[in-house]
């Protein structure tokens, strides 16, 4: 497929020659990482819903213009950047395991601001 546009008109963001293919790969990777998280994880539930919806749109509309129109969150290149960042975040969350219980009990006034004078 030849370039479907000459520029994104965004500094430092080049045109992707085949955004549907790239997005399909990224969304698949994100789903595989999410599947390693507990099903009860809020991040997994909501991210899986968004990514699955977007993946279905990409599968149904291989034309970049249609993908942009139906996802409605920027240019295809911006969607790729978003997916790359989501994949990075999902991998980091898999390492840090925020769904597990805390190691130590937090102080009762931990979230008060300004901190109480003792």
C-alpha positions in Angstrom: 0.0 0.0 0.0 1.5 3.4 -0.9 1.4 6.3 1.4 -2.2 7.4 1.7 -1.3 10.9 2.9 1.9 13.0 2.6 2.1 14.4 6.2 0.5 14.1 9.6 1.1 17.8 10.0 2.4 16.9 13.5 6.1 17.6 14.1 8.0 14.4 14.6 5.1 12.1 13.7 5.7 10.5 10.3 3.1 9.0 8.1 2.6 5.2 8.7 2.3 3.3 5.4 0.1 0.6 6.8 -1.7 1.7 10.0 -4.3 -1.0 10.0 -1.6 -3.7 10.1 0.4 -1.9 12.8 -2.7 -1.3 14.9 -3.9 -4.9 14.6 -0.5 -6.1 15.9 -0.4 -3.6 18.8 -4.0 -4.3 19.9 -3.3 -8.0 19.8 -0.2 -7.5 22.0 -2.1 -5.4 24.5 -4.9 -8.0 24.7 -2.3 -10.8 25.4 -0.7 -8.7 28.2 -4.2 -8.0 29.7 -5.1 -11.7 29.7 -2.2 -12.3 32.1 -3.9 -10.0 34.7 -6.7 -11.1 37.0 -10.2 -10.9 35.4 -11.3 -8.8 38.4 -8.7 -6.0 37.7 -10.5 -2.8 36.8 -7.7 -1.8 34.5 -8.0 -5.1 32.6 -11.8 -4.9 32.3 -11.9 -1.3 31.0 -8.8 -1.4 28.8 -9.9 -4.7 27.3 -13.2 -3.2 26.4 -11.7 -0.2 24.7 -8.9 -2.2 22.8 -11.4 -4.9 21.7 -13.7 -2.3 20.3 -10.9 -0.5 18.5 -9.5 -3.8 17.1 -13.0 -4.7 15.8 -13.1 -1.3 14.0 -9.7 -1.8 12.5 -10.7 -5.3 11.3 -13.9 -4.0 9.8 -12.4 -0.9 8.2 -8.9 -1.5 6.7 -9.0 2.0 5.1 -7.1 4.4 7.4 -9.6 7.2 6.9 -12.4 5.0 8.0 -10.4 3.9 11.1 -9.8 7.5 12.1 -13.5 8.4 11.5 -14.9 5.4 13.5 -12.4 5.5 16.4 -12.6 9.3 16.6 -9.5 9.8 18.6 -7.1 11.4 16.2 -5.1 10.4 13.1 -4.1 6.8 12.6 -0.5 7.7 13.6 -1.8 9.1 16.9 -3.8 5.9 17.5 -0.6 3.9 16.9 1.3 6.1 19.4 -1.6 5.7 21.9 -1.5 1.9 21.5 2.3 1.8 22.0 2.0 3.8 25.2 -0.9 1.6 26.4 1.1 -1.5 25.7 4.0 0.0 27.7 1.7 0.8 30.6 0.1 -2.6 30.6 3.5 -4.3 30.7 4.5 -2.1 33.6 1.3 -2.9 35.5 1.9 -6.6 35.0 5.3 -6.2 36.7 4.1 -4.0 39.6 0.9 -6.0 40.2 -1.2 -3.2 41.7 -4.2 -5.5 42.2 -2.3 -7.4 45.0 -2.8 -6.3 48.6 -0.5 -3.7 50.1 2.6 -5.0 52.0 2.1 -2.7 54.9 -1.0 -0.9 56.2 -1.1 2.8 55.2 -1.2 5.5 57.8 -4.8 6.6 58.5 -4.1 10.2 57.6 -2.0 9.4 54.5 -4.2 11.3 52.0 -4.9 14.4 54.1 -3.5 17.7 52.9 -2.1 19.6 54.6 -0.7 16.9 56.8 -2.0 17.1 60.4 0.3 18.5 63.0 1.5 15.9 65.4 
